[in-house]
Protein backbone atom coordinates (compact mmCIF):
# COMPACT_ATOMS: atom_id res chain seq x y z
CA UNK A 1 0.00 0.00 0.00
CA UNK A 2 1.20 3.49 -0.79
CA UNK A 3 0.64 6.59 1.29
CA UNK A 4 0.50 10.11 -0.06
CA UNK A 5 1.25 13.60 1.12
CA UNK A 6 -1.03 15.98 -0.71
CA UNK A 7 -1.87 19.63 -1.06
CA UNK A 8 -5.34 20.77 -2.02
CA UNK A 9 -6.18 24.31 -3.06
CA UNK A 10 -9.42 26.17 -2.49
CA UNK A 11 -10.93 27.46 -5.72
CA UNK A 12 -12.67 30.08 -3.58
CA UNK A 13 -9.73 31.61 -1.70
CA UNK A 14 -6.57 30.06 -3.15
CA UNK A 15 -5.60 28.77 0.30
CA UNK A 16 -3.73 25.49 0.59
CA UNK A 17 -4.45 22.56 2.89
CA UNK A 18 -1.78 19.93 3.57
CA UNK A 19 -2.57 16.32 4.42
CA UNK A 20 -1.73 12.66 4.03
CA UNK A 21 -3.84 9.67 3.05
CA UNK A 22 -3.82 6.20 1.56
CA UNK A 23 -6.78 7.01 -0.73
CA UNK A 24 -6.57 10.35 -2.55
CA UNK A 25 -9.96 10.16 -4.29
CA UNK A 26 -11.81 9.42 -1.05
CA UNK A 27 -9.90 12.12 0.82
CA UNK A 28 -10.64 14.81 -1.76
CA UNK A 29 -14.31 13.80 -1.69
CA UNK A 30 -14.29 14.14 2.12
CA UNK A 31 -12.85 17.66 1.86
CA UNK A 32 -15.37 18.71 -0.79
CA UNK A 33 -18.37 17.17 0.99
CA UNK A 34 -17.76 19.02 4.27
CA UNK A 35 -16.54 16.03 6.30
CA UNK A 36 -13.35 17.82 7.38
CA UNK A 37 -13.87 20.69 9.84
CA UNK A 38 -10.75 22.55 8.67
CA UNK A 39 -11.88 22.69 5.04
CA UNK A 40 -15.67 22.78 5.44
CA UNK A 41 -17.38 25.61 3.49
CA UNK A 42 -14.03 26.79 2.12
CA UNK A 43 -13.99 24.87 -1.16
CA UNK A 44 -14.43 23.59 -3.70
CA UNK A 45 -11.01 21.99 -3.35
CA UNK A 46 -8.77 20.57 -6.05
CA UNK A 47 -5.74 18.33 -5.65
CA UNK A 48 -2.63 20.21 -6.79
CA UNK A 49 0.26 18.22 -5.26
CA UNK A 50 0.83 14.52 -4.70
CA UNK A 51 3.90 12.61 -3.47
CA UNK A 52 3.78 8.89 -2.73
CA UNK A 53 5.62 7.14 0.10
CA UNK A 54 6.14 3.53 1.13
CA UNK A 55 5.07 4.12 4.74
CA UNK A 56 2.50 6.27 6.49
CA UNK A 57 5.19 7.66 8.78
CA UNK A 58 7.15 9.02 5.80
CA UNK A 59 3.99 10.70 4.46
CA UNK A 60 3.23 12.23 7.86
CA UNK A 61 6.78 13.52 8.27
CA UNK A 62 6.74 15.17 4.86
CA UNK A 63 3.30 16.69 5.52
CA UNK A 64 4.67 18.23 8.73
CA UNK A 65 7.70 19.54 6.84
CA UNK A 66 5.45 21.29 4.31
CA UNK A 67 3.29 22.75 7.08
CA UNK A 68 6.37 24.21 8.77
CA UNK A 69 7.58 25.79 5.51
CA UNK A 70 4.33 27.75 4.97
CA UNK A 71 5.83 29.25 1.82
CA UNK A 72 3.94 28.46 -1.40
CA UNK A 73 6.57 29.86 -3.74
CA UNK A 74 9.40 27.94 -2.07
CA UNK A 75 7.40 24.70 -2.18
CA UNK A 76 6.60 25.26 -5.87
CA UNK A 77 10.29 25.81 -6.68
CA UNK A 78 11.66 23.03 -4.45
CA UNK A 79 9.19 20.28 -5.49
CA UNK A 80 7.86 21.17 -8.96
CA UNK A 81 7.71 17.54 -10.15
CA UNK A 82 5.00 16.69 -7.59
CA UNK A 83 2.56 19.39 -8.66
CA UNK A 84 -0.25 18.01 -10.78
CA UNK A 85 -0.86 19.47 -14.20
CA UNK A 86 -4.50 20.56 -14.15
Wavefront OBJ file of the C-alpha trace (Angstrom):
o trace
v 0.000 0.000 0.000
v 1.205 3.493 -0.792
v 0.639 6.592 1.291
v 0.503 10.111 -0.063
v 1.252 13.600 1.124
v -1.033 15.978 -0.708
v -1.872 19.630 -1.063
v -5.335 20.775 -2.021
v -6.177 24.310 -3.056
v -9.417 26.173 -2.491
v -10.928 27.463 -5.718
v -12.672 30.083 -3.577
v -9.730 31.608 -1.701
v -6.570 30.056 -3.149
v -5.601 28.765 0.302
v -3.732 25.489 0.590
v -4.447 22.564 2.894
v -1.776 19.927 3.567
v -2.569 16.324 4.425
v -1.734 12.659 4.026
v -3.841 9.665 3.049
v -3.821 6.198 1.560
v -6.780 7.013 -0.727
v -6.574 10.352 -2.550
v -9.955 10.158 -4.287
v -11.811 9.425 -1.054
v -9.895 12.123 0.820
v -10.639 14.806 -1.765
v -14.311 13.797 -1.690
v -14.285 14.140 2.117
v -12.854 17.661 1.861
v -15.371 18.713 -0.785
v -18.371 17.174 0.992
v -17.760 19.017 4.274
v -16.539 16.032 6.300
v -13.348 17.820 7.378
v -13.867 20.686 9.837
v -10.749 22.553 8.671
v -11.880 22.687 5.039
v -15.671 22.777 5.435
v -17.375 25.608 3.495
v -14.028 26.795 2.115
v -13.993 24.869 -1.159
v -14.427 23.595 -3.699
v -11.012 21.985 -3.353
v -8.771 20.571 -6.054
v -5.742 18.328 -5.654
v -2.635 20.215 -6.787
v 0.259 18.222 -5.264
v 0.828 14.524 -4.699
v 3.898 12.610 -3.474
v 3.784 8.893 -2.729
v 5.622 7.141 0.105
v 6.141 3.530 1.132
v 5.075 4.123 4.742
v 2.496 6.267 6.486
v 5.194 7.656 8.777
v 7.154 9.015 5.795
v 3.993 10.700 4.461
v 3.225 12.228 7.856
v 6.776 13.525 8.272
v 6.739 15.171 4.856
v 3.300 16.694 5.521
v 4.669 18.226 8.728
v 7.703 19.541 6.839
v 5.446 21.289 4.308
v 3.289 22.754 7.080
v 6.372 24.206 8.769
v 7.580 25.792 5.509
v 4.328 27.751 4.965
v 5.826 29.246 1.817
v 3.941 28.464 -1.397
v 6.569 29.858 -3.741
v 9.404 27.940 -2.069
v 7.398 24.700 -2.175
v 6.599 25.257 -5.871
v 10.289 25.807 -6.684
v 11.655 23.030 -4.449
v 9.189 20.278 -5.489
v 7.855 21.166 -8.963
v 7.709 17.537 -10.152
v 5.001 16.692 -7.587
v 2.559 19.392 -8.664
v -0.252 18.010 -10.783
v -0.860 19.468 -14.204
v -4.502 20.558 -14.148
l 1 2 3 4 5 6 7 8 9 10 11 12 13 14 15 16 17 18 19 20 21 22 23 24 25 26 27 28 29 30 31 32 33 34 35 36 37 38 39 40 41 42 43 44 45 46 47 48 49 50 51 52 53 54 55 56 57 58 59 60 61 62 63 64 65 66 67 68 69 70 71 72 73 74 75 76 77 78 79 80 81 82 83 84 85 86
